[in-house]
């Protein structure tokens, strides 16, 4: 086989055109896949963690980050007693 026949085979199979809109769509598909995977991991994180640690999903400690606590852990400590005491 000479160069021209190999070149003809390669170029005949790759006669496609990607316009800028196609590139933009590919970027959007990639971003959607990454964000979708992130949301899926966030939703099922307890089950994923339980699978790799060998525990049941119910045994993993569940702490509600939105729970309202009476003592503010971010408050600056004061020397005076709190009004509750």
C-alpha positions as CSV (number, residue, x, y, z in Angstrom):
1,X,0.0,0.0,0.0
2,X,1.3,3.4,-0.8
3,X,0.7,6.7,1.1
4,X,-2.1,7.8,-1.1
5,X,-4.3,4.8,-0.5
6,X,-3.8,4.9,3.2
7,X,-4.5,8.6,3.2
8,X,-7.7,8.1,1.1
9,X,-9.0,5.5,3.6
10,X,-8.4,7.7,6.6
11,X,-9.9,10.8,5.1
12,X,-12.9,9.1,3.6
13,X,-13.9,7.9,7.1
14,X,-13.4,11.3,8.7
15,X,-15.3,13.6,6.4
16,X,-17.3,15.4,9.1
17,X,-17.7,19.0,10.2
18,X,-18.2,20.3,13.7
19,X,-19.6,23.8,13.8
20,X,-19.2,26.0,17.0
21,X,-22.7,25.1,18.1
22,X,-21.7,21.4,18.2
23,X,-18.7,22.2,20.4
24,X,-20.9,24.3,22.8
25,X,-23.4,21.4,23.0
26,X,-20.6,18.9,23.8
27,X,-19.4,21.2,26.6
28,X,-22.9,21.5,28.0
29,X,-23.3,17.7,27.9
30,X,-20.0,17.2,29.7
31,X,-21.0,19.8,32.4
32,X,-24.4,18.2,32.8
33,X,-22.9,14.8,33.3
34,X,-20.4,16.0,35.9
35,X,-23.1,17.9,37.8
36,X,-25.5,15.0,37.6
37,X,-22.9,12.7,39.0
38,X,-22.2,15.1,41.8
39,X,-25.8,15.3,42.8
40,X,-26.2,11.6,42.6
41,X,-23.2,11.0,44.8
42,X,-24.5,13.6,47.3
43,X,-27.9,12.0,47.5
44,X,-26.6,8.4,47.9
45,X,-23.4,9.3,49.9
46,X,-24.6,7.4,53.0
47,X,-25.3,4.2,51.0
48,X,-21.9,4.5,49.2
49,X,-20.0,5.0,52.5
50,X,-21.9,2.1,54.1
51,X,-21.0,-0.1,51.1
52,X,-17.3,0.5,51.4
53,X,-17.2,0.4,55.3
54,X,-19.3,-2.8,55.5
55,X,-21.9,-1.2,57.7
56,X,-25.6,-0.9,57.0
57,X,-26.8,2.5,55.8
58,X,-28.9,2.8,59.0
59,X,-25.9,2.3,61.2
60,X,-24.0,5.3,59.8
61,X,-24.4,8.2,62.1
62,X,-27.0,10.6,60.8
63,X,-26.5,14.2,61.9
64,X,-28.9,16.8,60.6
65,X,-26.9,19.8,59.6
66,X,-30.1,22.0,59.6
67,X,-31.1,21.1,63.2
68,X,-31.7,24.1,65.4
69,X,-29.6,24.0,68.6
70,X,-30.1,26.1,71.6
71,X,-26.4,26.8,72.2
72,X,-24.7,28.5,69.2
73,X,-21.4,26.7,68.6
74,X,-20.1,29.7,66.7
75,X,-20.9,32.2,69.5
76,X,-18.0,33.9,71.3
77,X,-17.7,32.6,74.9
78,X,-18.4,35.1,77.6
79,X,-17.4,35.1,81.3
80,X,-20.8,36.0,82.5
81,X,-23.3,33.2,83.0
82,X,-26.0,32.8,80.4
83,X,-29.5,34.1,81.2
84,X,-30.9,30.6,81.1
85,X,-29.1,29.6,84.3
